[in-house]
Amino acid sequence: MKNLLTLCAFALCTLTLSAQDDGTSMGAEGTFFLGAGDATQLLNIFSAEGVGPILPTVGYCVADDIAIQLFMNGPTDDLAMNLAGAYFIDDYYVGARFYDVTGDLDLGVGGAKIIPFMGPLFVAPGIEYRFGLPDGANDNLGLTIGFGARF
């Protein structure tokens, strides 16, 4: 319950800090996003598991400030596919992600701040609460560091 309250506080803070849209949103209609995964998993150099998986990401803004994203990795006979939707508020976004759509479905909700650097490249530190469906065995609150490019 404490984790859920923390997530709600973060989402509320994100929405209230950027309530005014000045037209400089990262999520303009027709924008493509390409990413390579979560740096907190990719850079597990000192963990027992080693370097994490690269999770290719493609996102597209179907309308101003509304994006859909698709993440896929793994062999074709055991393909992990995640589907997400996001709402942009200036350089912030909040959204929901369905994990492993073709297998054991999980749901995550969270938000992040997109920090652009060097042209189209960006880094997006954020927070996400993942619900382990259907039994709640894999519930967790985690920090994420996404990175990619915006076109």
Secondary structure, DSSP 4 states (H G I P E B T S, - for coil): -HHHHHHHHHHHHHHHHT-S--S--S--TT-EEEEEEEHHHHT-TTSTT-S-----EEEEEEETTEEEEEEEES-GGG-EEEEEEEEEETTEEEEEEEE-TTSS-EEEEEEEE-EE-STTEEEEEEEEEEE-TTT-TT-EEEEEEEEEEE-
